[in-house]
Amino acid sequence: MNRPTFLRRSTALLLTLVLMVCAALPGFAAYQMPIQTASDTESVYLFNLDTGKPILRQNSDQQRYIASLTKMMTALLFLESGKDMNAEITIPTSLTQEFKDIQNANGSTMNLRIGETVRRIDLLYGLLVASANDAASVIASDVSGGDLTAFVAQMNARAKELGCTDTTFTCVHGLYDYGNVSTAEDLAKIAAACYANETYMQAANTLTYTLPATNLHQNERTIKSTNLMLDPEYAYHRDYVRGMKTGFTTLAGRCFVTFAQQDGHTYGLVVLGSDMNNIYRECAEILDWAFSNFSDRQLVDTETVLTTIPLTKCRTEEAVELYAASGLSGYGHADDEVTFEFSVPESTSATVKEGAVLGTATVYLDGYEMGTVDLVTHKEYVSDFRTDAKTTLLLMAALIGILIVLGFLTMVAGGGSLNLRRRSRSRKR
């Protein structure tokens, strides 16, 4: 495996691991669904990609048909294969029956033909922009050396690697429903891996794409994205939408996976089993709600006491007050609770200097770690010994002063008596 491929897979694996760990954490409930979906049977899963935190769940662990969302995995394996995307390949005769089956199932295509020479990058755009089933079959054949069954096995192996536990692929494009199933939560893991791939996202974010002429297509052709939210003229267009993939079959209903990015924050959304009249409305309303109700907020300031430590050897103070050395902000809902995990000594003895670092506090927002801050003092705490020593020195100084004054007075008094005796002797003479 070459280095760029290794890095892409590592990044994708890291993102999906975040999703796996956060989804498994107990006690972190998703928020109440802010909209009424067209059907209560729909699957919805909204998550924060930056943290992996689940935001909304509705039937998100329910296994169901996924239609052309299957093509996310097909594209991911294509890009991870390390093949030159700008190179050309010729569509083999071994796909003749496959093309007939796609046509008989009324599947969408980019009108590829047996014997046609095409660039791999054009196949990728055909797959993700036009959701072309024939492009999926050619890609699978190219990666697997002509063995579509072997490619499906690779799809299932990669899904397990990404932590998918309820996903089974039986075809490379999703046109055939039976046995080709997943869940909204599993698809989120696959989508996160796709999101980490720059080439995938360039294609998935493309509204229109021009296919060049080939040996069997004399003229250029333009294909348009099946993702209507990318179209500025569509009622539910949103500037924040990033990709990802649409899907539809009669059994699967309308399916959609997308990411949304705004003000440095990214959400992933999976909706399964909706209908054409509601799928984009639901996605727009859910994502609008997320960006309206979650924001950056200050979690910790430097002027509030976070915790105290019992103080020994100091009669004037019972405990040391500790403050955050620096402020900390986090992204979340206004109702999210801020909690702390402290790492501090059981007690400390005076003297404690002002500004001393006496531990750390790990800050959590709704149970998710936001960062760690040092804990410092805002004043000096003086020990009994130091206080007593100071008092003793002052008393000693005062005593010495008194002794000096008494000595001086004694000397003065003694000198006066001596002069008086001398004057008396003088008179007697």
Sequence and secondary structure as in RCSB ss.txt:
>XXXX:A:sequence
MNRPTFLRRSTALLLTLVLMVCAALPGFAAYQMPIQTASDTESVYLFNLDTGKPILRQNSDQQRYIASLTKMMTA
LLFLESGKDMNAEITIPTSLTQEFKDIQNANGSTMNLRIGETVRRIDLLYGLLVASANDAASVIASDVSGGDLTA
FVAQMNARAKELGCTDTTFTCVHGLYDYGNVSTAEDLAKIAAACYANETYMQAANTLTYTLPATNLHQNERTIKS
TNLMLDPEYAYHRDYVRGMKTGFTTLAGRCFVTFAQQDGHTYGLVVLGSDMNNIYRECAEILDWAFSNFSDRQLV
DTETVLTTIPLTKCRTEEAVELYAASGLSGYGHADDEVTFEFSVPESTSATVKEGAVLGTATVYLDGYEMGTVDL
VTHKEYVSDFRTDAKTTLLLMAALIGILIVLGFLTMVAGGGSLNLRRRSRSRKR
>XXXX:A:secstr
  HHHHHHHHHHHHHHHHHHHHHH TT      SS  S TT EEEEEETTT  EEEEESTT  EE GGGGHHHHH
HHHHHTT  TTSEEE  GGGHHHHHHHHHTT       TT EEEHHHHHHHHHHS  HHHHHHHHHHHHTS HHH
HHHHHHHHHHHTT SS B  SSSS S TT EE HHHHHHHHHHHHT HHHHHHHT SEEEE   SS  S EEEE 
S GGG TTSTT  TTEEEEEEEEETTTEEEEEEEEEETTEEEEEEEEEE TTTHHHHHHHHHHHHHHHEEEEEEE
 SSSEEEEEEEES SS SEEEEEESS EEEEEETT  EEEEEE  S EES B TT EEEEEEEEETTEEEEEEEE
E SS B  HHHHHHHHHHHHHHHHHHHHHHHHHHHHHHHHHHHHHHHHHHHHH 
